[in-house]
């Protein structure tokens, strides 16, 4: 599975890359901004996007996801430390997406990624 990781905390980017690699998936690209997420998603064919909510340069992962939905139905996995109910509700309106709260256990993350991977196979 080809994955784009959008996370402004580099240590979490690296953690996600390790978890994905150990699960047999490829992180094709990683970035830290809303603009880069949209640009990369529009120019590549990813199987999954892992997307933080708060990004560098006052970026917002939900805004990025809404714009990505204008040209792609790629599954989006939001991962955020924010537990604000209205934010989660807004994220839930993005079709073909899921929301996990940080800190996310590697076991849970692998299980969710496997679910998306299994969808590709079937």
C-alpha positions as CSV (number, residue, x, y, z in Angstrom):
1,X,0.0,0.0,0.0
2,X,1.3,3.5,-0.9
3,X,0.9,6.0,1.9
4,X,1.2,9.8,2.3
5,X,2.0,10.9,5.8
6,X,1.1,14.5,6.7
7,X,2.4,15.2,10.2
8,X,4.2,18.3,11.4
9,X,6.0,16.5,14.2
10,X,9.0,14.8,12.5
11,X,9.3,12.2,15.3
12,X,5.7,11.1,14.7
13,X,6.4,11.0,10.9
14,X,9.2,8.6,11.6
15,X,7.2,6.5,13.9
16,X,4.4,6.1,11.3
17,X,7.0,5.3,8.7
18,X,8.4,2.5,10.9
19,X,5.0,1.1,11.7
20,X,4.0,1.1,8.1
21,X,7.2,-0.5,6.9
22,X,7.0,-3.2,9.5
23,X,3.5,-3.9,8.2
24,X,4.8,-4.2,4.6
25,X,3.6,-0.8,3.3
26,X,5.5,2.0,1.6
27,X,5.5,5.6,2.8
28,X,5.9,7.3,-0.6
29,X,6.0,10.8,0.7
30,X,5.8,12.8,4.0
31,X,5.1,16.5,4.5
32,X,4.2,19.0,7.2
33,X,1.9,21.5,5.6
34,X,-1.7,21.7,4.3
35,X,-0.5,23.0,0.9
36,X,2.1,20.2,0.4
37,X,-0.6,17.6,1.4
38,X,-2.9,18.9,-1.3
39,X,-0.1,19.2,-3.9
40,X,1.2,15.7,-3.3
41,X,-2.3,14.1,-3.2
42,X,-3.2,15.8,-6.5
43,X,-0.1,14.5,-8.2
44,X,0.2,10.9,-6.9
45,X,-2.0,7.9,-6.5
46,X,-1.9,7.0,-2.8
47,X,-3.8,4.1,-1.2
48,X,-4.0,6.0,2.1
49,X,-3.3,9.4,3.6
50,X,-2.5,9.7,7.3
51,X,-3.3,13.3,8.2
52,X,-2.7,15.3,11.3
53,X,-5.3,18.1,12.0
54,X,-3.0,21.0,13.1
55,X,-0.1,21.5,10.6
56,X,2.7,23.9,10.1
57,X,2.0,27.4,8.8
58,X,-1.4,27.5,10.4
59,X,-2.5,24.6,8.2
60,X,-5.5,22.4,8.9
61,X,-5.7,18.8,8.0
62,X,-9.5,18.9,7.7
63,X,-9.3,21.8,5.2
64,X,-6.8,19.8,3.2
65,X,-9.0,16.7,3.3
66,X,-12.0,18.7,2.1
67,X,-10.0,20.0,-0.9
68,X,-8.5,16.5,-1.6
69,X,-12.1,15.2,-1.7
70,X,-12.7,17.4,-4.7
71,X,-10.4,15.2,-6.8
72,X,-9.8,11.9,-4.9
73,X,-11.6,9.4,-2.8
74,X,-8.4,8.0,-1.2
75,X,-9.0,6.9,2.4
76,X,-7.9,9.5,5.0
77,X,-6.9,8.6,8.5
78,X,-7.0,11.6,10.7
79,X,-4.7,11.4,13.8
80,X,-4.8,14.2,16.2
81,X,-4.3,15.0,19.9
82,X,-7.3,17.3,19.7
83,X,-10.4,15.9,21.3
84,X,-12.7,18.8,20.6
85,X,-16.1,17.3,19.7
86,X,-16.9,19.9,17.0
87,X,-13.6,19.2,15.3
88,X,-14.3,15.5,15.4
89,X,-17.7,16.1,13.9
90,X,-16.3,18.2,11.1
91,X,-13.7,15.5,10.4
92,X,-16.4,12.8,10.4
93,X,-18.1,14.6,7.5
94,X,-15.2,13.9,5.2
95,X,-16.2,10.8,3.3
96,X,-14.0,7.7,3.5
97,X,-12.2,8.9,6.6
98,X,-11.5,7.8,10.2
99,X,-10.3,9.7,13.3
100,X,-7.8,8.4,15.8
101,X,-6.7,10.3,18.9
102,X,-3.1,10.7,19.9
103,X,-1.3,9.1,21.4
104,X,-2.3,6.2,19.3
105,X,-0.9,2.8,20.1
106,X,1.1,1.1,17.4
107,X,-1.2,-1.9,17.7
108,X,-4.3,0.2,17.0
109,X,-2.6,2.0,14.1
110,X,-1.5,-1.3,12.5
111,X,-5.1,-2.7,12.9
112,X,-6.6,0.3,11.2
113,X,-4.0,0.3,8.4
114,X,-4.6,-3.4,7.9
115,X,-8.3,-2.7,7.5
116,X,-7.6,-0.3,4.6
117,X,-5.0,-2.7,3.1
118,X,-7.5,-5.5,3.2
119,X,-10.0,-3.4,1.3
120,X,-7.5,-3.0,-1.5
121,X,-7.0,-6.7,-1.8
122,X,-10.7,-7.6,-1.9
